[in-house]
């Protein structure tokens, strides 16, 4: 019985992580930009962006400034994610509907964690 556990546990661990190891990170154009358009660009587009924060393009999202929305590789420090999860002022505000789903927020987190590549 001990030998079975020694074989089964590592094998199940390996196969349980295969999806993670071989899955590609979210793609900005295909996965992230549509979410920004759906939830953010109405208020944070190029025409008078609220609070001076633009989320309508890759370059605007990654622009280095004191209001930088995304810090590649560091989702826990990225204001975009912090506002979507309520760790900072909740955005979009509760009065707006629809709001990003937990899966959509997780996708943004995965994209940032993977380096927020274009």
N, CA, C and O atoms as CSV, one atom per row, in Angstrom:
chain,resi,resn,atom,element,x,y,z
A,1,UNK,N,N,0.825,-1.199,0.000
A,1,UNK,CA,C,0.000,0.000,0.000
A,1,UNK,C,C,0.861,1.252,0.000
A,1,UNK,O,O,0.520,2.235,-0.658
A,2,UNK,N,N,1.973,1.233,0.727
A,2,UNK,CA,C,2.856,2.382,0.807
A,2,UNK,C,C,3.445,2.712,-0.568
A,2,UNK,O,O,3.582,3.882,-0.925
A,3,UNK,N,N,3.788,1.686,-1.325
A,3,UNK,CA,C,4.359,1.891,-2.659
A,3,UNK,C,C,3.327,2.514,-3.587
A,3,UNK,O,O,3.671,3.372,-4.399
A,4,UNK,N,N,2.085,2.105,-3.484
A,4,UNK,CA,C,1.020,2.661,-4.315
A,4,UNK,C,C,0.894,4.160,-4.050
A,4,UNK,O,O,0.797,4.942,-4.997
A,5,UNK,N,N,0.894,4.571,-2.794
A,5,UNK,CA,C,0.806,5.996,-2.449
A,5,UNK,C,C,2.009,6.760,-2.987
A,5,UNK,O,O,1.875,7.895,-3.444
A,6,UNK,N,N,3.179,6.140,-2.931
A,6,UNK,CA,C,4.384,6.802,-3.403
A,6,UNK,C,C,4.343,7.035,-4.914
A,6,UNK,O,O,4.959,7.976,-5.412
A,7,UNK,N,N,3.628,6.192,-5.635
A,7,UNK,CA,C,3.524,6.332,-7.084
A,7,UNK,C,C,2.333,7.200,-7.464
A,7,UNK,O,O,2.460,8.092,-8.302
A,8,UNK,N,N,1.194,6.953,-6.864
A,8,UNK,CA,C,-0.045,7.644,-7.228
A,8,UNK,C,C,0.016,9.138,-6.913
A,8,UNK,O,O,-0.403,9.950,-7.738
A,9,UNK,N,N,0.520,9.515,-5.761
A,9,UNK,CA,C,0.531,10.929,-5.378
A,9,UNK,C,C,1.361,11.789,-6.336
A,9,UNK,O,O,0.855,12.812,-6.798
A,10,UNK,N,N,2.610,11.426,-6.660
A,10,UNK,CA,C,3.354,12.262,-7.609
A,10,UNK,C,C,2.733,12.293,-8.999
A,10,UNK,O,O,2.744,13.333,-9.657
A,11,UNK,N,N,2.194,11.165,-9.453
A,11,UNK,CA,C,1.582,11.110,-10.772
A,11,UNK,C,C,0.333,11.985,-10.809
A,11,UNK,O,O,0.126,12.726,-11.770
A,12,UNK,N,N,-0.502,11.908,-9.774
A,12,UNK,CA,C,-1.712,12.738,-9.754
A,12,UNK,C,C,-1.344,14.208,-9.646
A,12,UNK,O,O,-2.030,15.052,-10.223
A,13,UNK,N,N,-0.281,14.535,-8.925
A,13,UNK,CA,C,0.170,15.917,-8.849
A,13,UNK,C,C,0.592,16.400,-10.228
A,13,UNK,O,O,0.221,17.496,-10.647
A,14,UNK,N,N,1.369,15.583,-10.933
A,14,UNK,CA,C,1.840,15.951,-12.266
A,14,UNK,C,C,0.682,16.189,-13.217
A,14,UNK,O,O,0.643,17.213,-13.899
A,15,UNK,N,N,-0.262,15.259,-13.273
A,15,UNK,CA,C,-1.378,15.411,-14.194
A,15,UNK,C,C,-2.340,16.504,-13.761
A,15,UNK,O,O,-3.024,17.097,-14.596
A,16,UNK,N,N,-2.398,16.769,-12.494
A,16,UNK,CA,C,-3.248,17.856,-12.011
A,16,UNK,C,C,-2.707,19.216,-12.375
A,16,UNK,O,O,-3.460,20.190,-12.388
A,17,UNK,N,N,-1.415,19.315,-12.675
A,17,UNK,CA,C,-0.813,20.599,-13.014
A,17,UNK,C,C,-0.539,20.756,-14.502
A,17,UNK,O,O,-0.020,21.792,-14.917
A,18,UNK,N,N,-0.864,19.787,-15.295
A,18,UNK,CA,C,-0.584,19.849,-16.721
A,18,UNK,C,C,-1.260,21.056,-17.367
A,18,UNK,O,O,-0.625,21.750,-18.161
A,19,UNK,N,N,-2.519,21.325,-17.055
A,19,UNK,CA,C,-3.219,22.463,-17.640
A,19,UNK,C,C,-2.511,23.762,-17.311
A,19,UNK,O,O,-2.381,24.635,-18.169
A,20,UNK,N,N,-2.052,23.899,-16.072
A,20,UNK,CA,C,-1.371,25.117,-15.661
A,20,UNK,C,C,-0.054,25.273,-16.407
A,20,UNK,O,O,0.275,26.366,-16.868
A,21,UNK,N,N,0.688,24.204,-16.524
A,21,UNK,CA,C,2.009,24.260,-17.138
A,21,UNK,C,C,1.912,24.595,-18.622
A,21,UNK,O,O,2.737,25.356,-19.128
A,22,UNK,N,N,0.933,24.052,-19.329
A,22,UNK,CA,C,0.859,24.210,-20.767
A,22,UNK,C,C,-0.128,25.274,-21.235
A,22,UNK,O,O,-0.213,25.524,-22.437
A,23,UNK,N,N,-0.867,25.899,-20.350
A,23,UNK,CA,C,-1.819,26.905,-20.804
A,23,UNK,C,C,-1.105,28.233,-21.019
A,23,UNK,O,O,-0.234,28.623,-20.241
A,24,UNK,N,N,-1.486,28.904,-22.072
A,24,UNK,CA,C,-0.892,30.200,-22.388
A,24,UNK,C,C,-1.553,31.268,-21.521
A,24,UNK,O,O,-2.723,31.143,-21.162
A,25,UNK,N,N,-0.803,32.314,-21.186
A,25,UNK,CA,C,-1.415,33.397,-20.419
A,25,UNK,C,C,-2.456,34.110,-21.278
A,25,UNK,O,O,-2.423,33.998,-22.504
A,26,UNK,N,N,-3.364,34.830,-20.663
A,26,UNK,CA,C,-4.362,35.568,-21.444
A,26,UNK,C,C,-3.681,36.524,-22.430
A,26,UNK,O,O,-2.616,37.074,-22.148
A,27,UNK,N,N,-4.305,36.703,-23.566
A,27,UNK,CA,C,-3.813,37.564,-24.630
A,27,UNK,C,C,-4.470,38.947,-24.499
A,27,UNK,O,O,-5.681,39.044,-24.301
A,28,UNK,N,N,-3.674,40.003,-24.609
A,28,UNK,CA,C,-4.231,41.347,-24.426
A,28,UNK,C,C,-5.345,41.637,-25.425
A,28,UNK,O,O,-6.451,42.000,-25.023
A,29,UNK,N,N,-5.072,41.483,-26.721
A,29,UNK,CA,C,-6.065,41.829,-27.745
A,29,UNK,C,C,-7.327,40.970,-27.658
A,29,UNK,O,O,-8.442,41.477,-27.775
A,30,UNK,N,N,-7.141,39.692,-27.456
A,30,UNK,CA,C,-8.274,38.756,-27.478
A,30,UNK,C,C,-9.031,38.716,-26.151
A,30,UNK,O,O,-10.258,38.620,-26.148
A,31,UNK,N,N,-8.322,38.787,-25.031
A,31,UNK,CA,C,-8.948,38.565,-23.733
A,31,UNK,C,C,-9.113,39.824,-22.873
A,31,UNK,O,O,-10.171,40.028,-22.278
A,32,UNK,N,N,-8.094,40.654,-22.804
A,32,UNK,CA,C,-8.089,41.769,-21.861
A,32,UNK,C,C,-8.742,43.026,-22.426
A,32,UNK,O,O,-9.585,43.633,-21.766
A,33,UNK,N,N,-8.362,43.422,-23.637
A,33,UNK,CA,C,-8.935,44.643,-24.222
A,33,UNK,C,C,-10.463,44.609,-24.288
A,33,UNK,O,O,-11.096,45.622,-23.989
A,34,UNK,N,N,-11.085,43.483,-24.669
A,34,UNK,CA,C,-12.554,43.464,-24.664
A,34,UNK,C,C,-13.147,43.721,-23.269
A,34,UNK,O,O,-14.214,44.324,-23.151
A,35,UNK,N,N,-12.465,43.269,-22.231
A,35,UNK,CA,C,-12.958,43.528,-20.867
A,35,UNK,C,C,-12.834,45.009,-20.524
A,35,UNK,O,O,-13.730,45.583,-19.906
A,36,UNK,N,N,-11.724,45.626,-20.924
A,36,UNK,CA,C,-11.546,47.055,-20.679
A,36,UNK,C,C,-12.624,47.851,-21.410
A,36,UNK,O,O,-13.181,48.805,-20.867
A,37,UNK,N,N,-12.909,47.450,-22.640
A,37,UNK,CA,C,-13.942,48.128,-23.419
A,37,UNK,C,C,-15.311,47.962,-22.761
A,37,UNK,O,O,-16.085,48.916,-22.683
A,38,UNK,N,N,-15.606,46.767,-22.293
A,38,UNK,CA,C,-16.911,46.485,-21.689
A,38,UNK,C,C,-17.109,47.215,-20.361
A,38,UNK,O,O,-18.198,47.726,-20.099
A,39,UNK,N,N,-16.083,47.271,-19.525
A,39,UNK,CA,C,-16.268,47.760,-18.159
A,39,UNK,C,C,-15.618,49.107,-17.841
A,39,UNK,O,O,-16.010,49.752,-16.868
A,40,UNK,N,N,-14.651,49.547,-18.623
A,40,UNK,CA,C,-13.843,50.685,-18.179
A,40,UNK,C,C,-13.810,51.889,-19.119
A,40,UNK,O,O,-13.785,53.030,-18.658
A,41,UNK,N,N,-13.810,51.649,-20.415
A,41,UNK,CA,C,-13.516,52.697,-21.383
A,41,UNK,C,C,-14.582,53.797,-21.425
A,41,UNK,O,O,-14.272,54.930,-21.794
A,42,UNK,N,N,-15.789,53.497,-21.068
A,42,UNK,CA,C,-16.824,54.538,-21.075
A,42,UNK,C,C,-16.393,55.739,-20.221
A,42,UNK,O,O,-16.614,56.888,-20.605
A,43,UNK,N,N,-15.789,55.473,-19.085
A,43,UNK,CA,C,-15.331,56.550,-18.193
A,43,UNK,C,C,-13.837,56.832,-18.314
A,43,UNK,O,O,-13.391,57.944,-18.030
A,44,UNK,N,N,-13.061,55.829,-18.735
A,44,UNK,CA,C,-11.608,55.966,-18.774
A,44,UNK,C,C,-11.069,55.796,-20.192
A,44,UNK,O,O,-10.063,55.123,-20.415
A,45,UNK,N,N,-11.761,56.420,-21.147
A,45,UNK,CA,C,-11.320,56.413,-22.536
A,45,UNK,C,C,-10.481,57.641,-22.834
A,45,UNK,O,O,-10.061,58.352,-21.920
A,46,UNK,N,N,-10.238,57.888,-24.106
A,46,UNK,CA,C,-9.356,58.992,-24.500
A,46,UNK,C,C,-10.017,60.362,-24.384
A,46,UNK,O,O,-9.322,61.376,-24.309
A,47,UNK,N,N,-11.340,60.406,-24.368
A,47,UNK,CA,C,-12.072,61.672,-24.291
A,47,UNK,C,C,-12.397,62.019,-22.842
A,47,UNK,O,O,-13.357,61.490,-22.281
A,48,UNK,N,N,-11.618,62.890,-22.237
A,48,UNK,CA,C,-11.796,63.318,-20.848
A,48,UNK,C,C,-11.852,62.139,-19.873
A,48,UNK,O,O,-12.876,61.927,-19.225
A,49,UNK,N,N,-10.771,61.373,-19.763
A,49,UNK,CA,C,-10.775,60.220,-18.853
A,49,UNK,C,C,-10.911,60.649,-17.386
A,49,UNK,O,O,-10.191,61.533,-16.922
A,50,UNK,N,N,-11.823,60.027,-16.678
A,50,UNK,CA,C,-12.034,60.350,-15.266
A,50,UNK,C,C,-10.769,60.076,-14.474
A,50,UNK,O,O,-10.093,59.070,-14.688
A,51,UNK,N,N,-10.462,60.970,-13.569
A,51,UNK,CA,C,-9.283,60.904,-12.698
A,51,UNK,C,C,-7.984,60.857,-13.495
A,51,UNK,O,O,-6.932,60.515,-12.954
A,52,UNK,N,N,-8.057,61.201,-14.788
A,52,UNK,CA,C,-6.861,61.195,-15.616
A,52,UNK,C,C,-6.335,59.805,-15.931
A,52,UNK,O,O,-5.185,59.649,-16.342
A,53,UNK,N,N,-7.181,58.790,-15.737
A,53,UNK,CA,C,-6.765,57.396,-15.956
A,53,UNK,C,C,-7.386,56.880,-17.245
A,53,UNK,O,O,-8.607,56.840,-17.396
A,54,UNK,N,N,-6.512,56.483,-18.176
A,54,UNK,CA,C,-6.978,55.923,-19.441
A,54,UNK,C,C,-6.755,54.422,-19.462
A,54,UNK,O,O,-5.696,53.923,-19.080
A,55,UNK,N,N,-7.783,53.713,-19.918
A,55,UNK,CA,C,-7.717,52.254,-20.014
A,55,UNK,C,C,-8.166,51.780,-21.395
A,55,UNK,O,O,-8.637,50.653,-21.556
A,56,UNK,N,N,-8.013,52.660,-22.391
A,56,UNK,CA,C,-8.514,52.358,-23.728
A,56,UNK,C,C,-7.469,51.769,-24.672
A,56,UNK,O,O,-7.792,51.440,-25.813
A,57,UNK,N,N,-6.226,51.631,-24.219
A,57,UNK,CA,C,-5.198,51.024,-25.065
A,57,UNK,C,C,-4.137,50.374,-24.177
A,57,UNK,O,O,-4.019,50.665,-22.987
A,58,UNK,N,N,-3.385,49.498,-24.798
A,58,UNK,CA,C,-2.302,48.824,-24.067
A,58,UNK,C,C,-1.319,49.855,-23.526
A,58,UNK,O,O,-0.943,49.800,-22.355
A,59,UNK,N,N,-0.902,50.790,-24.368
A,59,UNK,CA,C,0.075,51.787,-23.945
A,59,UNK,C,C,-0.450,52.645,-22.794
A,59,UNK,O,O,0.303,52.972,-21.877
A,60,UNK,N,N,-1.715,53.007,-22.832
A,60,UNK,CA,C,-2.297,53.810,-21.755
A,60,UNK,C,C,-2.348,53.019,-20.448
A,60,UNK,O,O,-2.072,53.566,-19.380
A,61,UNK,N,N,-2.694,51.755,-20.529
A,61,UNK,CA,C,-2.791,50.913,-19.330
A,61,UNK,C,C,-1.421,50.732,-18.684
A,61,UNK,O,O,-1.316,50.679,-17.459
A,62,UNK,N,N,-0.376,50.635,-19.496
A,62,UNK,CA,C,0.974,50.391,-18.976
A,62,UNK,C,C,1.801,51.659,-18.831
A,62,UNK,O,O,2.969,51.587,-18.449
A,63,UNK,N,N,1.222,52.822,-19.129
A,63,UNK,CA,C,1.972,54.081,-19.045
A,63,UNK,C,C,2.563,54.252,-17.653
A,63,UNK,O,O,1.872,54.114,-16.644
A,64,UNK,N,N,3.841,54.553,-17.622
A,64,UNK,CA,C,4.520,54.744,-16.329
A,64,UNK,C,C,4.221,56.151,-15.818
A,64,UNK,O,O,4.643,57.148,-16.404
A,65,UNK,N,N,3.496,56.203,-14.729
A,65,UNK,CA,C,3.169,57.469,-14.077
A,65,UNK,C,C,2.770,57.145,-12.652
A,65,UNK,O,O,2.738,55.980,-12.255
A,66,UNK,N,N,2.470,58.161,-11.896
A,66,UNK,CA,C,2.033,57.890,-10.523
A,66,UNK,C,C,0.659,57.213,-10.513
A,66,UNK,O,O,0.249,56.646,-9.500
A,67,UNK,N,N,-0.037,57.275,-11.629
A,67,UNK,CA,C,-1.352,56.634,-11.736
A,67,UNK,C,C,-1.284,55.357,-12.574
A,67,UNK,O,O,-2.290,54.925,-13.136
A,68,UNK,N,N,-0.097,54.758,-12.656
A,68,UNK,CA,C,0.078,53.541,-13.456
A,68,UNK,C,C,-0.922,52.476,-13.011
A,68,UNK,O,O,-0.983,52.126,-11.833
A,69,UNK,N,N,-1.700,51.968,-13.954
A,69,UNK,CA,C,-2.767,51.018,-13.640
A,69,UNK,C,C,-2.280,49.594,-13.438
A,69,UNK,O,O,-2.824,48.855,-12.618
A,70,UNK,N,N,-1.249,49.209,-14.192
A,70,UNK,CA,C,-0.765,47.831,-14.146
A,70,UNK,C,C,0.747,47.827,-13.968
A,70,UNK,O,O,1.474,48.545,-14.655
A,71,UNK,N,N,1.201,47.009,-13.039
A,71,UNK,CA,C,2.626,46.783,-12.845
A,71,UNK,C,C,2.874,45.333,-13.269
A,71,UNK,O,O,2.535,44.403,-12.538
A,72,UNK,N,N,3.474,45.142,-14.468
A,72,UNK,CA,C,3.670,43.786,-14.982
A,72,UNK,C,C,4.347,42.868,-13.968
A,72,UNK,O,O,5.350,43.221,-13.348
A,73,UNK,N,N,3.763,41.675,-13.822
A,73,UNK,CA,C,4.303,40.674,-12.911
A,73,UNK,C,C,3.886,40.858,-11.461
A,73,UNK,O,O,4.193,40.011,-10.622
A,74,UNK,N,N,3.193,41.945,-11.151
A,74,UNK,CA,C,2.823,42.231,-9.766
A,74,UNK,C,C,1.342,42.583,-9.633
A,74,UNK,O,O,0.998,43.747,-9.423
A,75,UNK,N,N,0.472,41.596,-9.753
A,75,UNK,CA,C,-0.961,41.891,-9.672
A,75,UNK,C,C,-1.378,42.517,-8.340
A,75,UNK,O,O,-2.298,43.333,-8.295
A,76,UNK,N,N,-0.698,42.133,-7.254
A,76,UNK,CA,C,-1.076,42.650,-5.939
A,76,UNK,C,C,-0.763,44.134,-5.785
A,76,UNK,O,O,-1.286,44.780,-4.877
A,77,UNK,N,N,0.088,44.688,-6.664
A,77,UNK,CA,C,0.428,46.110,-6.634
A,77,UNK,C,C,-0.234,46.895,-7.762
A,77,UNK,O,O,-0.056,48.110,-7.851
A,78,UNK,N,N,-0.987,46.225,-8.615
A,78,UNK,CA,C,-1.610,46.854,-9.777
A,78,UNK,C,C,-2.959,47.456,-9.407
A,78,UNK,O,O,-3.874,46.756,-8.973
A,79,UNK,N,N,-3.061,48.778,-9.589
A,79,UNK,CA,C,-4.284,49.484,-9.194
A,79,UNK,C,C,-5.513,48.986,-9.949
A,79,UNK,O,O,-6.612,48.968,-9.395
A,80,UNK,N,N,-5.340,48.586,-11.197
A,80,UNK,CA,C,-6.472,48.076,-11.964
A,80,UNK,C,C,-7.123,46.907,-11.226
A,80,UNK,O,O,-8.341,46.877,-11.049
A,81,UNK,N,N,-6.328,45.972,-10.808
A,81,UNK,CA,C,-6.844,44.795,-10.100
A,81,UNK,C,C,-7.352,45.167,-8.709
A,81,UNK,O,O,-8.380,44.657,-8.263
A,82,UNK,N,N,-6.639,46.047,-8.032
A,82,UNK,CA,C,-7.051,46.455,-6.682
A,82,UNK,C,C,-8.432,47.117,-6.702
A,82,UNK,O,O,-9.234,46.906,-5.792
A,83,UNK,N,N,-8.710,47.916,-7.733
A,83,UNK,CA,C,-10.023,48.569,-7.796
A,83,UNK,C,C,-11.121,47.577,-8.170
A,83,UNK,O,O,-12.249,47.693,-7.692
A,84,UNK,N,N,-10.802,46.612,-9.014
A,84,UNK,CA,C,-11.817,45.629,-9.411
A,84,UNK,C,C,-12.181,44.683,-8.275
A,84,UNK,O,O,-13.297,44.163,-8.238
A,85,UNK,N,N,-11.257,44.454,-7.350
A,85,UNK,CA,C,-11.521,43.537,-6.237
A,85,UNK,C,C,-11.976,44.266,-4.974
A,85,UNK,O,O,-12.340,43.629,-3.985
A,86,UNK,N,N,-11.956,45.603,-5.004
A,86,UNK,CA,C,-12.396,46.365,-3.843
A,86,UNK,C,C,-11.299,46.621,-2.822
A,86,UNK,O,O,-11.585,47.105,-1.728
A,87,UNK,N,N,-10.045,46.307,-3.154
A,87,UNK,CA,C,-8.930,46.610,-2.247
A,87,UNK,C,C,-8.611,48.100,-2.276
A,87,UNK,O,O,-7.945,48.616,-1.378
A,88,UNK,N,N,-9.080,48.779,-3.297
A,88,UNK,CA,C,-9.006,50.229,-3.412
A,88,UNK,C,C,-10.426,50.654,-3.803
A,88,UNK,O,O,-11.325,49.816,-3.871
A,89,UNK,N,N,-10.628,51.927,-4.055
A,89,UNK,CA,C,-11.971,52.397,-4.419
A,89,UNK,C,C,-12.541,51.522,-5.545
A,89,UNK,O,O,-11.967,51.439,-6.630
A,90,UNK,N,N,-13.659,50.883,-5.273
A,90,UNK,CA,C,-14.252,49.903,-6.187
A,90,UNK,C,C,-14.584,50.513,-7.543
A,90,UNK,O,O,-15.267,51.533,-7.635
A,91,UNK,N,N,-14.087,49.868,-8.587
A,91,UNK,CA,C,-14.364,50.271,-9.963
A,91,UNK,C,C,-14.672,49.033,-10.785
A,91,UNK,O,O,-14.040,48.000,-10.565
A,92,UNK,N,N,-15.584,49.083,-11.695
A,92,UNK,CA,C,-16.532,50.178,-11.817
A,92,UNK,C,C,-17.394,50.263,-10.559
A,92,UNK,O,O,-17.568,49.276,-9.845
A,93,UNK,N,N,-17.930,51.459,-10.297
A,93,UNK,CA,C,-18.758,51.625,-9.093
A,93,UNK,C,C,-19.942,50.665,-9.078
A,93,UNK,O,O,-20.396,50.205,-10.126
A,94,UNK,N,N,-20.430,50.373,-7.893
A,94,UNK,CA,C,-21.535,49.410,-7.737
A,94,UNK,C,C,-22.757,49.768,-8.564
A,94,UNK,O,O,-23.498,48.881,-8.986
A,95,UNK,N,N,-22.979,51.059,-8.802
A,95,UNK,CA,C,-24.172,51.471,-9.547
A,95,UNK,C,C,-24.108,51.084,-11.024
A,95,UNK,O,O,-25.127,51.108,-11.714
A,96,UNK,N,N,-22.920,50.727,-11.513
A,96,UNK,CA,C,-22.782,50.325,-12.907
A,96,UNK,C,C,-23.001,48.825,-13.051
A,96,UNK,O,O,-22.567,48.026,-12.221
A,97,UNK,N,N,-23.678,48.476,-14.116
A,97,UNK,CA,C,-23.961,47.074,-14.367
A,97,UNK,C,C,-23.783,46.841,-15.861
A,97,UNK,O,O,-24.146,47.713,-16.650
A,98,UNK,N,N,-23.254,45.731,-16.273
A,98,UNK,CA,C,-22.759,44.628,-15.461
A,98,UNK,C,C,-21.376,44.948,-14.898
A,98,UNK,O,O,-20.704,45.882,-15.337
A,99,UNK,N,N,-20.984,44.167,-13.943
A,99,UNK,CA,C,-19.664,44.275,-13.321
A,99,UNK,C,C,-18.824,43.073,-13.772
A,99,UNK,O,O,-19.380,42.046,-14.161
A,100,UNK,N,N,-17.512,43.191,-13.724
A,100,UNK,CA,C,-16.673,42.046,-14.097
A,100,UNK,C,C,-16.951,40.841,-13.194
A,100,UNK,O,O,-17.147,40.984,-11.987
A,101,UNK,N,N,-16.963,39.680,-13.790
A,101,UNK,CA,C,-17.187,38.451,-13.025
A,101,UNK,C,C,-15.882,38.045,-12.332
A,101,UNK,O,O,-14.813,38.563,-12.654
A,102,UNK,N,N,-15.979,37.137,-11.401
A,102,UNK,CA,C,-14.790,36.627,-10.710
A,102,UNK,C,C,-13.818,35.992,-11.707
A,102,UNK,O,O,-12.605,36.150,-11.571
A,103,UNK,N,N,-14.337,35.282,-12.699
A,103,UNK,CA,C,-13.470,34.657,-13.718
A,103,UNK,C,C,-12.763,35.710,-14.567
A,103,UNK,O,O,-11.595,35.542,-14.916
A,104,UNK,N,N,-13.461,36.791,-14.902
A,104,UNK,CA,C,-12.843,37.859,-15.689
A,104,UNK,C,C,-11.743,38.560,-14.888
A,104,UNK,O,O,-10.682,38.875,-15.427
A,105,UNK,N,N,-11.995,38.798,-13.620
A,105,UNK,CA,C,-10.988,39.416,-12.753
A,105,UNK,C,C,-9.784,38.489,-12.619
A,105,UNK,O,O,-8.642,38.948,-12.626
A,106,UNK,N,N,-10.032,37.209,-12.500
A,106,UNK,CA,C,-8.942,36.226,-12.406
A,106,UNK,C,C,-8.118,36.222,-13.698
A,106,UNK,O,O,-6.896,36.076,-13.651
A,107,UNK,N,N,-8.774,36.379,-14.838
A,107,UNK,CA,C,-8.063,36.425,-16.119
A,107,UNK,C,C,-7.150,37.647,-16.164
A,107,UNK,O,O,-6.013,37.550,-16.626
A,108,UNK,N,N,-7.631,38.784,-15.694
A,108,UNK,CA,C,-6.810,39.994,-15.656
A,108,UNK,C,C,-5.623,39.775,-14.721
A,108,UNK,O,O,-4.496,40.159,-15.037
A,109,UNK,N,N,-5.880,39.166,-13.587
A,109,UNK,CA,C,-4.801,38.859,-12.632
A,109,UNK,C,C,-3.755,37.956,-13.283
A,109,UNK,O,O,-2.556,38.199,-13.146
A,110,UNK,N,N,-4.199,36.917,-13.989
A,110,UNK,CA,C,-3.276,35.996,-14.665
A,110,UNK,C,C,-2.446,36.723,-15.724
A,110,UNK,O,O,-1.252,36.462,-15.873
A,111,UNK,N,N,-3.089,37.638,-16.457
A,111,UNK,CA,C,-2.389,38.411,-17.485
A,111,UNK,C,C,-1.297,39.274,-16.852
A,111,UNK,O,O,-0.170,39.320,-17.346
A,112,UNK,N,N,-1.635,39.952,-15.765
A,112,UNK,CA,C,-0.656,40.799,-15.077
A,112,UNK,C,C,0.485,39.941,-14.523
A,112,UNK,O,O,1.661,40.271,-14.677
A,113,UNK,N,N,0.109,38.829,-13.874
A,113,UNK,CA,C,1.118,37.936,-13.290
A,113,UNK,C,C,2.089,37.411,-14.345
A,113,UNK,O,O,3.273,37.225,-14.065
A,114,UNK,N,N,1.593,37.174,-15.546
A,114,UNK,CA,C,2.420,36.649,-16.637
A,114,UNK,C,C,3.255,37.745,-17.305
A,114,UNK,O,O,3.968,37.468,-18.269
A,115,UNK,N,N,3.180,38.968,-16.815
A,115,UNK,CA,C,4.011,40.041,-17.362
A,115,UNK,C,C,3.264,41.089,-18.147
A,115,UNK,O,O,3.884,42.006,-18.686
A,116,UNK,N,N,1.930,40.983,-18.233
A,116,UNK,CA,C,1.090,41.971,-18.924
A,116,UNK,C,C,1.612,42.267,-20.338
A,116,UNK,O,O,1.795,43.422,-20.725
A,117,UNK,N,N,1.837,41.215,-21.072
A,117,UNK,CA,C,2.392,41.362,-22.416
A,117,UNK,C,C,1.310,41.724,-23.424
A,117,UNK,O,O,0.136,41.395,-23.255
A,118,UNK,N,N,1.742,42.414,-24.480
A,118,UNK,CA,C,0.830,42.818,-25.536
A,118,UNK,C,C,0.575,41.636,-26.436
A,118,UNK,O,O,-0.174,41.750,-27.406
